[in-house]
Amino acid sequence: MSASFGPYTTTPMAEDVALTPQLVGERVRLRSLQDSDRDERLALGRHPEFVRLNGGQSAGADRPFTDADADRWFAARSESLRWAIEFEGQLIGEARLDNVDVEQRSATFAIGIYHPRWWDQGLGTEAARLVLGHAFDDLGLHRVSLTVLAFNERAIASYRKLGFVDEGRERESALIDGQWHDDVRMSLLDREWRAANA
Ligand SMILES: CC(C)(COP(=O)(O)OP(=O)(O)OC[C@H]1O[C@@H](n2cnc3c(N)ncnc32)[C@H](O)[C@@H]1OP(=O)(O)O)[C@@H](O)C(=O)NCCC(=O)NCCS
């Protein structure tokens, strides 16, 4: 990242957006994906509740996470600004800024900690805060938005702690196990981020 790239005041530059810098918090470290992550991801497997919270069908939610799944997961590493989340030296999840638009200074955010053993300890929220700091303070984005299933109350609570504001509901936008569910759209603006992190 260029040292002269000041926060808030300039339009982000394409070469800055392409970088995935290391982001270090008190407990988690975010870094670009590395070769050894493929096998770590494979070993972590697929947890049915993680699948459910991401809108997957229950049929197949407990099928094994295969070598082919791990390969596909790893191959997507450069499709967006994508960080591996490490806790105590271990891969526990990932966070992404997708759809980075340098003209409109916007992006969408996604995060997932793969196993419940690491939920509800503030680790995901800490990781998200690091990514948002990069989005607003380094890249100079104006707006970060996300979509979350309305029944994913844990994620919504985490996003609200980060300052995300509800924008509306996409009614019955997800068909899961034969039942319709709403999605909630949320966003965070640079001035809200600054006010919350002054
Ligand atoms: C969403 C996620 C990143 C949040 O990270 P996290 O580290 O677990 O979040 P935190 O521990 O900081 O906060 C979770 C909050 O939800 C609350 N919570 C947990 N279950 C809840 C429920 N059923 N209803 C309401 N609140 C709930 C916790 O009490 C906590 O709030 P608090 O800090 O005020 O007590 C992480 O849980 C995760 O990856 N989950 C699985 C995948 C997923 O849902 N991804 C998001 C898809 S949009």
The ligand as an SDF file (V2000), in Angstrom:
LIG
                    3D

 48 50  0  0  0  0  0  0  0  0999 V2000
  -21.0110  -14.1740   12.5520 C   0  0  0  0  0  0  0  0  0  0  0  0
  -19.6650  -14.2790   13.2230 C   0  0  0  0  0  0  0  0  0  0  0  0
  -18.5630  -13.7690   12.3000 C   0  0  0  0  0  0  0  0  0  0  0  0
  -19.6810  -13.3960   14.4810 C   0  0  0  0  0  0  0  0  0  0  0  0
  -18.4560  -13.5140   15.1250 O   0  0  0  0  0  0  0  0  0  0  0  0
  -18.4090  -13.8780   16.6850 P   0  0  0  0  0  0  0  0  0  0  0  0
  -16.9980  -13.7580   17.1080 O   0  0  0  0  0  0  0  0  0  0  0  0
  -19.0940  -15.1690   16.9150 O   0  0  0  0  0  0  0  0  0  0  0  0
  -19.2860  -12.7010   17.3000 O   0  0  0  0  0  0  0  0  0  0  0  0
  -19.2140  -12.0740   18.7490 P   0  0  0  0  0  0  0  0  0  0  0  0
  -18.8500  -13.1230   19.7450 O   0  0  0  0  0  0  0  0  0  0  0  0
  -18.3870  -10.8440   18.7480 O   0  0  0  0  0  0  0  0  0  0  0  0
  -20.6950  -11.5690   18.9340 O   0  0  0  0  0  0  0  0  0  0  0  0
  -21.7840  -12.4140   18.7800 C   0  0  0  0  0  0  0  0  0  0  0  0
  -22.9520  -11.7870   19.5190 C   0  0  0  0  0  0  0  0  0  0  0  0
  -24.1260  -12.5160   19.1680 O   0  0  0  0  0  0  0  0  0  0  0  0
  -24.8030  -12.8130   20.3530 C   0  0  0  0  0  0  0  0  0  0  0  0
  -25.6070  -13.9970   20.0620 N   0  0  0  0  0  0  0  0  0  0  0  0
  -25.2050  -15.2730   19.9400 C   0  0  0  0  0  0  0  0  0  0  0  0
  -26.2480  -16.0550   19.6240 N   0  0  0  0  0  0  0  0  0  0  0  0
  -27.3230  -15.2440   19.5430 C   0  0  0  0  0  0  0  0  0  0  0  0
  -28.7000  -15.4560   19.2470 C   0  0  0  0  0  0  0  0  0  0  0  0
  -29.1710  -16.6750   18.9700 N   0  0  0  0  0  0  0  0  0  0  0  0
  -29.5360  -14.3910   19.2600 N   0  0  0  0  0  0  0  0  0  0  0  0
  -29.0780  -13.1540   19.5310 C   0  0  0  0  0  0  0  0  0  0  0  0
  -27.7680  -12.8890   19.8150 N   0  0  0  0  0  0  0  0  0  0  0  0
  -26.9190  -13.9370   19.8150 C   0  0  0  0  0  0  0  0  0  0  0  0
  -23.7280  -13.0220   21.3880 C   0  0  0  0  0  0  0  0  0  0  0  0
  -24.2410  -12.9260   22.6840 O   0  0  0  0  0  0  0  0  0  0  0  0
  -22.7990  -11.8670   21.0300 C   0  0  0  0  0  0  0  0  0  0  0  0
  -23.2870  -10.6490   21.5180 O   0  0  0  0  0  0  0  0  0  0  0  0
  -22.6050   -9.9300   22.8060 P   0  0  0  0  0  0  0  0  0  0  0  0
  -21.1570   -9.7520   22.5160 O   0  0  0  0  0  0  0  0  0  0  0  0
  -23.3460   -8.6470   22.9360 O   0  0  0  0  0  0  0  0  0  0  0  0
  -22.8370  -10.8610   23.9490 O   0  0  0  0  0  0  0  0  0  0  0  0
  -19.3510  -15.7560   13.6330 C   0  0  0  0  0  0  0  0  0  0  0  0
  -20.1950  -16.1380   14.6790 O   0  0  0  0  0  0  0  0  0  0  0  0
  -19.5190  -16.7260   12.4690 C   0  0  0  0  0  0  0  0  0  0  0  0
  -18.6730  -16.8010   11.6010 O   0  0  0  0  0  0  0  0  0  0  0  0
  -20.6190  -17.4910   12.4670 N   0  0  0  0  0  0  0  0  0  0  0  0
  -20.8470  -18.5490   11.4770 C   0  0  0  0  0  0  0  0  0  0  0  0
  -20.9410  -18.1040   10.0380 C   0  0  0  0  0  0  0  0  0  0  0  0
  -21.8340  -16.9260    9.8510 C   0  0  0  0  0  0  0  0  0  0  0  0
  -22.9030  -16.8050   10.4040 O   0  0  0  0  0  0  0  0  0  0  0  0
  -21.3560  -16.0040    9.0090 N   0  0  0  0  0  0  0  0  0  0  0  0
  -22.0850  -14.8020    8.6650 C   0  0  0  0  0  0  0  0  0  0  0  0
  -22.9290  -15.0360    7.4720 C   0  0  0  0  0  0  0  0  0  0  0  0
  -23.7260  -13.5250    6.9600 S   0  0  0  0  0  0  0  0  0  0  0  0
  1  2  1  0
  2  3  1  0
  2  4  1  0
  2 36  1  0
  4  5  1  0
  5  6  1  0
  6  7  2  0
  6  8  1  0
  6  9  1  0
  9 10  1  0
 10 11  2  0
 10 12  1  0
 10 13  1  0
 13 14  1  0
 14 15  1  0
 15 16  1  0
 15 30  1  0
 16 17  1  0
 17 18  1  0
 17 28  1  0
 18 19  1  0
 18 27  1  0
 19 20  2  0
 20 21  1  0
 21 22  1  0
 21 27  2  0
 22 23  1  0
 22 24  2  0
 24 25  1  0
 25 26  2  0
 26 27  1  0
 28 29  1  0
 28 30  1  0
 30 31  1  0
 31 32  1  0
 32 33  2  0
 32 34  1  0
 32 35  1  0
 36 37  1  0
 36 38  1  0
 38 39  2  0
 38 40  1  0
 40 41  1  0
 41 42  1  0
 42 43  1  0
 43 44  2  0
 43 45  1  0
 45 46  1  0
 46 47  1  0
 47 48  1  0
M  END
$$$$
